[in-house]
């Protein structure tokens, strides 16, 4: 197992925890997995604000 694999698993766990939560910037949005500026991110389905970004090296 490499360090990058470990980092990806931690990212998966983080995303799994935060996915589908209510957006904190608007009333009606939920957080969906998406790509933001080339990084994995959780982006609000309503207002489009990226809440979590994960940079893979
Ligand atoms: Zn929102």
PDB file of the backbone (N, CA, C, O) and the ligand in Angstrom, with CONECT records:
HET     ZN  A 101       1
ATOM      1  N   UNK A   1       0.851  -1.201   0.000  1.00  0.00           N
ATOM      2  CA  UNK A   1       0.000   0.000   0.000  1.00  0.00           C
ATOM      3  C   UNK A   1       0.887   1.252   0.000  1.00  0.00           C
ATOM      4  O   UNK A   1       1.810   1.366   0.806  1.00  0.00           O
ATOM      5  N   UNK A   2       0.604   2.164  -0.888  1.00  0.00           N
ATOM      6  CA  UNK A   2       1.407   3.376  -0.984  1.00  0.00           C
ATOM      7  C   UNK A   2       0.743   4.514  -0.209  1.00  0.00           C
ATOM      8  O   UNK A   2      -0.426   4.430   0.168  1.00  0.00           O
ATOM      9  N   UNK A   3       1.506   5.565   0.018  1.00  0.00           N
ATOM     10  CA  UNK A   3       0.957   6.709   0.743  1.00  0.00           C
ATOM     11  C   UNK A   3      -0.179   7.357  -0.045  1.00  0.00           C
ATOM     12  O   UNK A   3      -1.134   7.857   0.549  1.00  0.00           O
ATOM     13  N   UNK A   4      -0.086   7.356  -1.375  1.00  0.00           N
ATOM     14  CA  UNK A   4      -1.148   7.980  -2.162  1.00  0.00           C
ATOM     15  C   UNK A   4      -2.450   7.191  -2.043  1.00  0.00           C
ATOM     16  O   UNK A   4      -3.536   7.771  -2.059  1.00  0.00           O
ATOM     17  N   UNK A   5      -2.336   5.859  -1.921  1.00  0.00           N
ATOM     18  CA  UNK A   5      -3.532   5.053  -1.721  1.00  0.00           C
ATOM     19  C   UNK A   5      -4.180   5.385  -0.381  1.00  0.00           C
ATOM     20  O   UNK A   5      -5.401   5.490  -0.272  1.00  0.00           O
ATOM     21  N   UNK A   6      -3.330   5.548   0.640  1.00  0.00           N
ATOM     22  CA  UNK A   6      -3.850   5.904   1.959  1.00  0.00           C
ATOM     23  C   UNK A   6      -4.560   7.247   1.909  1.00  0.00           C
ATOM     24  O   UNK A   6      -5.636   7.409   2.484  1.00  0.00           O
ATOM     25  N   UNK A   7      -3.953   8.216   1.216  1.00  0.00           N
ATOM     26  CA  UNK A   7      -4.554   9.539   1.128  1.00  0.00           C
ATOM     27  C   UNK A   7      -5.910   9.458   0.414  1.00  0.00           C
ATOM     28  O   UNK A   7      -6.868  10.122   0.811  1.00  0.00           O
ATOM     29  N   UNK A   8      -5.980   8.639  -0.642  1.00  0.00           N
ATOM     30  CA  UNK A   8      -7.234   8.519  -1.366  1.00  0.00           C
ATOM     31  C   UNK A   8      -8.319   7.905  -0.489  1.00  0.00           C
ATOM     32  O   UNK A   8      -9.477   8.321  -0.545  1.00  0.00           O
ATOM     33  N   UNK A   9      -7.947   6.917   0.319  1.00  0.00           N
ATOM     34  CA  UNK A   9      -8.920   6.305   1.216  1.00  0.00           C
ATOM     35  C   UNK A   9      -9.417   7.315   2.243  1.00  0.00           C
ATOM     36  O   UNK A   9     -10.601   7.328   2.579  1.00  0.00           O
ATOM     37  N   UNK A  10      -8.524   8.156   2.739  1.00  0.00           N
ATOM     38  CA  UNK A  10      -8.942   9.196   3.682  1.00  0.00           C
ATOM     39  C   UNK A  10      -9.879  10.183   3.004  1.00  0.00           C
ATOM     40  O   UNK A  10     -10.840  10.653   3.612  1.00  0.00           O
ATOM     41  N   UNK A  11      -9.597  10.497   1.738  1.00  0.00           N
ATOM     42  CA  UNK A  11     -10.479  11.388   0.998  1.00  0.00           C
ATOM     43  C   UNK A  11     -11.855  10.774   0.828  1.00  0.00           C
ATOM     44  O   UNK A  11     -12.873  11.448   0.985  1.00  0.00           O
ATOM     45  N   UNK A  12     -11.878   9.479   0.503  1.00  0.00           N
ATOM     46  CA  UNK A  12     -13.156   8.789   0.351  1.00  0.00           C
ATOM     47  C   UNK A  12     -13.962   8.833   1.636  1.00  0.00           C
ATOM     48  O   UNK A  12     -15.175   9.040   1.618  1.00  0.00           O
ATOM     49  N   UNK A  13     -13.283   8.639   2.734  1.00  0.00           N
ATOM     50  CA  UNK A  13     -13.974   8.658   4.026  1.00  0.00           C
ATOM     51  C   UNK A  13     -14.533  10.050   4.320  1.00  0.00           C
ATOM     52  O   UNK A  13     -15.662  10.193   4.790  1.00  0.00           O
ATOM     53  N   UNK A  14     -13.725  11.074   4.035  1.00  0.00           N
ATOM     54  CA  UNK A  14     -14.159  12.454   4.256  1.00  0.00           C
ATOM     55  C   UNK A  14     -15.359  12.780   3.372  1.00  0.00           C
ATOM     56  O   UNK A  14     -16.346  13.347   3.841  1.00  0.00           O
ATOM     57  N   UNK A  15     -15.272  12.424   2.108  1.00  0.00           N
ATOM     58  CA  UNK A  15     -16.372  12.711   1.197  1.00  0.00           C
ATOM     59  C   UNK A  15     -17.621  11.950   1.609  1.00  0.00           C
ATOM     60  O   UNK A  15     -18.727  12.488   1.546  1.00  0.00           O
ATOM     61  N   UNK A  16     -17.455  10.715   2.027  1.00  0.00           N
ATOM     62  CA  UNK A  16     -18.594   9.926   2.448  1.00  0.00           C
ATOM     63  C   UNK A  16     -19.294  10.522   3.657  1.00  0.00           C
ATOM     64  O   UNK A  16     -20.511  10.411   3.810  1.00  0.00           O
ATOM     65  N   UNK A  17     -18.495  11.163   4.523  1.00  0.00           N
ATOM     66  CA  UNK A  17     -19.060  11.788   5.712  1.00  0.00           C
ATOM     67  C   UNK A  17     -19.845  13.049   5.367  1.00  0.00           C
ATOM     68  O   UNK A  17     -20.893  13.320   5.952  1.00  0.00           O
ATOM     69  N   UNK A  18     -19.326  13.814   4.411  1.00  0.00           N
ATOM     70  CA  UNK A  18     -19.900  15.135   4.135  1.00  0.00           C
ATOM     71  C   UNK A  18     -20.910  15.129   2.998  1.00  0.00           C
ATOM     72  O   UNK A  18     -21.719  16.049   2.882  1.00  0.00           O
ATOM     73  N   UNK A  19     -20.871  14.103   2.160  1.00  0.00           N
ATOM     74  CA  UNK A  19     -21.771  14.058   1.016  1.00  0.00           C
ATOM     75  C   UNK A  19     -23.224  14.075   1.478  1.00  0.00           C
ATOM     76  O   UNK A  19     -23.577  13.449   2.477  1.00  0.00           O
ATOM     77  N   UNK A  20     -24.047  14.785   0.749  1.00  0.00           N
ATOM     78  CA  UNK A  20     -25.498  14.897   0.997  1.00  0.00           C
ATOM     79  C   UNK A  20     -25.849  15.780   2.187  1.00  0.00           C
ATOM     80  O   UNK A  20     -27.021  15.919   2.537  1.00  0.00           O
ATOM     81  N   UNK A  21     -24.838  16.374   2.806  1.00  0.00           N
ATOM     82  CA  UNK A  21     -25.161  17.328   3.869  1.00  0.00           C
ATOM     83  C   UNK A  21     -25.759  18.603   3.277  1.00  0.00           C
ATOM     84  O   UNK A  21     -25.545  18.924   2.108  1.00  0.00           O
ATOM     85  N   UNK A  22     -26.501  19.307   4.095  1.00  0.00           N
ATOM     86  CA  UNK A  22     -27.044  20.586   3.649  1.00  0.00           C
ATOM     87  C   UNK A  22     -25.925  21.596   3.488  1.00  0.00           C
ATOM     88  O   UNK A  22     -25.012  21.685   4.309  1.00  0.00           O
ATOM     89  N   UNK A  23     -26.023  22.344   2.419  1.00  0.00           N
ATOM     90  CA  UNK A  23     -25.054  23.407   2.166  1.00  0.00           C
ATOM     91  C   UNK A  23     -25.176  24.473   3.245  1.00  0.00           C
ATOM     92  O   UNK A  23     -26.278  24.808   3.679  1.00  0.00           O
ATOM     93  N   UNK A  24     -24.022  25.010   3.679  1.00  0.00           N
ATOM     94  CA  UNK A  24     -24.060  26.044   4.708  1.00  0.00           C
ATOM     95  C   UNK A  24     -24.191  27.446   4.116  1.00  0.00           C
ATOM     96  O   UNK A  24     -24.290  28.425   4.855  1.00  0.00           O
ATOM     97  N   UNK A  25     -24.192  27.546   2.773  1.00  0.00           N
ATOM     98  CA  UNK A  25     -24.244  28.860   2.129  1.00  0.00           C
ATOM     99  C   UNK A  25     -25.611  29.178   1.545  1.00  0.00           C
ATOM    100  O   UNK A  25     -25.851  30.311   1.128  1.00  0.00           O
ATOM    101  N   UNK A  26     -26.499  28.213   1.507  1.00  0.00           N
ATOM    102  CA  UNK A  26     -27.836  28.456   0.994  1.00  0.00           C
ATOM    103  C   UNK A  26     -28.801  27.494   1.689  1.00  0.00           C
ATOM    104  O   UNK A  26     -28.377  26.622   2.447  1.00  0.00           O
ATOM    105  N   UNK A  27     -30.075  27.655   1.431  1.00  0.00           N
ATOM    106  CA  UNK A  27     -31.078  26.903   2.181  1.00  0.00           C
ATOM    107  C   UNK A  27     -31.449  25.573   1.544  1.00  0.00           C
ATOM    108  O   UNK A  27     -31.843  24.640   2.243  1.00  0.00           O
ATOM    109  N   UNK A  28     -31.327  25.477   0.240  1.00  0.00           N
ATOM    110  CA  UNK A  28     -31.909  24.332  -0.456  1.00  0.00           C
ATOM    111  C   UNK A  28     -30.888  23.351  -1.028  1.00  0.00           C
ATOM    112  O   UNK A  28     -31.268  22.309  -1.562  1.00  0.00           O
ATOM    113  N   UNK A  29     -29.605  23.668  -0.924  1.00  0.00           N
ATOM    114  CA  UNK A  29     -28.597  22.850  -1.584  1.00  0.00           C
ATOM    115  C   UNK A  29     -28.123  21.684  -0.736  1.00  0.00           C
ATOM    116  O   UNK A  29     -28.183  21.723   0.493  1.00  0.00           O
ATOM    117  N   UNK A  30     -27.651  20.644  -1.416  1.00  0.00           N
ATOM    118  CA  UNK A  30     -26.931  19.566  -0.749  1.00  0.00           C
ATOM    119  C   UNK A  30     -25.598  19.387  -1.454  1.00  0.00           C
ATOM    120  O   UNK A  30     -25.443  19.752  -2.620  1.00  0.00           O
ATOM    121  N   UNK A  31     -24.645  18.827  -0.740  1.00  0.00           N
ATOM    122  CA  UNK A  31     -23.298  18.691  -1.279  1.00  0.00           C
ATOM    123  C   UNK A  31     -23.193  17.443  -2.142  1.00  0.00           C
ATOM    124  O   UNK A  31     -23.568  16.345  -1.729  1.00  0.00           O
ATOM    125  N   UNK A  32     -22.672  17.639  -3.355  1.00  0.00           N
ATOM    126  CA  UNK A  32     -22.528  16.553  -4.313  1.00  0.00           C
ATOM    127  C   UNK A  32     -21.066  16.456  -4.736  1.00  0.00           C
ATOM    128  O   UNK A  32     -20.353  17.458  -4.795  1.00  0.00           O
ATOM    129  N   UNK A  33     -20.639  15.244  -5.024  1.00  0.00           N
ATOM    130  CA  UNK A  33     -19.269  15.070  -5.532  1.00  0.00           C
ATOM    131  C   UNK A  33     -19.143  15.664  -6.918  1.00  0.00           C
ATOM    132  O   UNK A  33     -20.015  15.487  -7.769  1.00  0.00           O
ATOM    133  N   UNK A  34     -18.040  16.374  -7.135  1.00  0.00           N
ATOM    134  CA  UNK A  34     -17.809  16.991  -8.435  1.00  0.00           C
ATOM    135  C   UNK A  34     -16.314  17.259  -8.567  1.00  0.00           C
ATOM    136  O   UNK A  34     -15.534  17.005  -7.649  1.00  0.00           O
ATOM    137  N   UNK A  35     -15.942  17.770  -9.714  1.00  0.00           N
ATOM    138  CA  UNK A  35     -14.564  18.204  -9.930  1.00  0.00           C
ATOM    139  C   UNK A  35     -14.550  19.717  -9.958  1.00  0.00           C
ATOM    140  O   UNK A  35     -15.279  20.330 -10.738  1.00  0.00           O
ATOM    141  N   UNK A  36     -13.725  20.329  -9.114  1.00  0.00           N
ATOM    142  CA  UNK A  36     -13.616  21.777  -9.075  1.00  0.00           C
ATOM    143  C   UNK A  36     -12.165  22.157  -9.328  1.00  0.00           C
ATOM    144  O   UNK A  36     -11.269  21.786  -8.569  1.00  0.00           O
ATOM    145  N   UNK A  37     -11.946  22.906 -10.412  1.00  0.00           N
ATOM    146  CA  UNK A  37     -10.587  23.315 -10.806  1.00  0.00           C
ATOM    147  C   UNK A  37      -9.629  22.130 -10.850  1.00  0.00           C
ATOM    148  O   UNK A  37      -8.468  22.240 -10.456  1.00  0.00           O
ATOM    149  N   UNK A  38     -10.129  21.001 -11.332  1.00  0.00           N
ATOM    150  CA  UNK A  38      -9.283  19.842 -11.525  1.00  0.00           C
ATOM    151  C   UNK A  38      -9.092  18.973 -10.296  1.00  0.00           C
ATOM    152  O   UNK A  38      -8.394  17.961 -10.355  1.00  0.00           O
ATOM    153  N   UNK A  39      -9.709  19.359  -9.172  1.00  0.00           N
ATOM    154  CA  UNK A  39      -9.594  18.575  -7.949  1.00  0.00           C
ATOM    155  C   UNK A  39     -10.932  17.942  -7.587  1.00  0.00           C
ATOM    156  O   UNK A  39     -11.991  18.480  -7.909  1.00  0.00           O
ATOM    157  N   UNK A  40     -10.875  16.810  -6.925  1.00  0.00           N
ATOM    158  CA  UNK A  40     -12.095  16.243  -6.373  1.00  0.00           C
ATOM    159  C   UNK A  40     -12.643  17.210  -5.318  1.00  0.00           C
ATOM    160  O   UNK A  40     -11.890  17.759  -4.513  1.00  0.00           O
ATOM    161  N   UNK A  41     -13.925  17.403  -5.336  1.00  0.00           N
ATOM    162  CA  UNK A  41     -14.527  18.373  -4.424  1.00  0.00           C
ATOM    163  C   UNK A  41     -15.957  17.981  -4.123  1.00  0.00           C
ATOM    164  O   UNK A  41     -16.556  17.158  -4.815  1.00  0.00           O
ATOM    165  N   UNK A  42     -16.492  18.587  -3.078  1.00  0.00           N
ATOM    166  CA  UNK A  42     -17.926  18.530  -2.822  1.00  0.00           C
ATOM    167  C   UNK A  42     -18.480  19.905  -3.135  1.00  0.00           C
ATOM    168  O   UNK A  42     -18.077  20.903  -2.538  1.00  0.00           O
ATOM    169  N   UNK A  43     -19.416  19.948  -4.085  1.00  0.00           N
ATOM    170  CA  UNK A  43     -19.944  21.210  -4.568  1.00  0.00           C
ATOM    171  C   UNK A  43     -21.444  21.243  -4.313  1.00  0.00           C
ATOM    172  O   UNK A  43     -22.133  20.244  -4.518  1.00  0.00           O
ATOM    173  N   UNK A  44     -21.942  22.372  -3.873  1.00  0.00           N
ATOM    174  CA  UNK A  44     -23.376  22.509  -3.631  1.00  0.00           C
ATOM    175  C   UNK A  44     -24.157  22.378  -4.930  1.00  0.00           C
ATOM    176  O   UNK A  44     -23.817  22.998  -5.938  1.00  0.00           O
ATOM    177  N   UNK A  45     -25.216  21.560  -4.896  1.00  0.00           N
ATOM    178  CA  UNK A  45     -26.017  21.347  -6.097  1.00  0.00           C
ATOM    179  C   UNK A  45     -26.895  22.554  -6.407  1.00  0.00           C
ATOM    180  O   UNK A  45     -27.443  22.654  -7.505  1.00  0.00           O
ATOM    181  N   UNK A  46     -27.031  23.463  -5.460  1.00  0.00           N
ATOM    182  CA  UNK A  46     -27.908  24.615  -5.637  1.00  0.00           C
ATOM    183  C   UNK A  46     -27.132  25.886  -5.968  1.00  0.00           C
ATOM    184  O   UNK A  46     -27.413  26.531  -6.977  1.00  0.00           O
ATOM    185  N   UNK A  47     -26.166  26.252  -5.138  1.00  0.00           N
ATOM    186  CA  UNK A  47     -25.453  27.515  -5.336  1.00  0.00           C
ATOM    187  C   UNK A  47     -24.070  27.316  -5.953  1.00  0.00           C
ATOM    188  O   UNK A  47     -23.443  28.285  -6.382  1.00  0.00           O
ATOM    189  N   UNK A  48     -23.590  26.084  -6.003  1.00  0.00           N
ATOM    190  CA  UNK A  48     -22.340  25.802  -6.701  1.00  0.00           C
ATOM    191  C   UNK A  48     -21.081  26.109  -5.923  1.00  0.00           C
ATOM    192  O   UNK A  48     -19.986  26.055  -6.484  1.00  0.00           O
ATOM    193  N   UNK A  49     -21.205  26.429  -4.649  1.00  0.00           N
ATOM    194  CA  UNK A  49     -20.028  26.729  -3.842  1.00  0.00           C
ATOM    195  C   UNK A  49     -19.306  25.432  -3.485  1.00  0.00           C
ATOM    196  O   UNK A  49     -19.921  24.514  -2.942  1.00  0.00           O
ATOM    197  N   UNK A  50     -18.010  25.345  -3.782  1.00  0.00           N
ATOM    198  CA  UNK A  50     -17.255  24.157  -3.382  1.00  0.00           C
ATOM    199  C   UNK A  50     -16.914  24.204  -1.905  1.00  0.00           C
ATOM    200  O   UNK A  50     -16.325  25.174  -1.430  1.00  0.00           O
ATOM    201  N   UNK A  51     -17.282  23.156  -1.178  1.00  0.00           N
ATOM    202  CA  UNK A  51     -17.062  23.129   0.269  1.00  0.00           C
ATOM    203  C   UNK A  51     -15.769  22.415   0.622  1.00  0.00           C
ATOM    204  O   UNK A  51     -15.037  22.854   1.510  1.00  0.00           O
ATOM    205  N   UNK A  52     -15.487  21.336  -0.056  1.00  0.00           N
ATOM    206  CA  UNK A  52     -14.294  20.545   0.244  1.00  0.00           C
ATOM    207  C   UNK A  52     -13.557  20.294  -1.060  1.00  0.00           C
ATOM    208  O   UNK A  52     -14.154  19.888  -2.057  1.00  0.00           O
ATOM    209  N   UNK A  53     -12.258  20.541  -1.041  1.00  0.00           N
ATOM    210  CA  UNK A  53     -11.434  20.177  -2.168  1.00  0.00           C
ATOM    211  C   UNK A  53     -10.324  19.270  -1.688  1.00  0.00           C
ATOM    212  O   UNK A  53      -9.788  19.463  -0.596  1.00  0.00           O
ATOM    213  N   UNK A  54      -9.978  18.295  -2.485  1.00  0.00           N
ATOM    214  CA  UNK A  54      -8.888  17.392  -2.152  1.00  0.00           C
ATOM    215  C   UNK A  54      -7.865  17.430  -3.274  1.00  0.00           C
ATOM    216  O   UNK A  54      -8.166  17.114  -4.425  1.00  0.00           O
ATOM    217  N   UNK A  55      -6.675  17.816  -2.923  1.00  0.00           N
ATOM    218  CA  UNK A  55      -5.607  17.857  -3.898  1.00  0.00           C
ATOM    219  C   UNK A  55      -4.852  16.543  -3.907  1.00  0.00           C
ATOM    220  O   UNK A  55      -4.284  16.136  -2.894  1.00  0.00           O
ATOM    221  N   UNK A  56      -4.848  15.888  -5.042  1.00  0.00           N
ATOM    222  CA  UNK A  56      -4.068  14.662  -5.201  1.00  0.00           C
ATOM    223  C   UNK A  56      -2.728  15.029  -5.811  1.00  0.00           C
ATOM    224  O   UNK A  56      -2.688  15.674  -6.859  1.00  0.00           O
ATOM    225  N   UNK A  57      -1.636  14.635  -5.183  1.00  0.00           N
ATOM    226  CA  UNK A  57      -0.308  14.967  -5.689  1.00  0.00           C
ATOM    227  C   UNK A  57       0.108  14.016  -6.781  1.00  0.00           C
ATOM    228  O   UNK A  57       1.204  14.145  -7.327  1.00  0.00           O
TER     229      UNK A  57
HETATM  230 ZN    ZN A 101     -25.454  26.059  -1.523  1.00  0.00          ZN
END
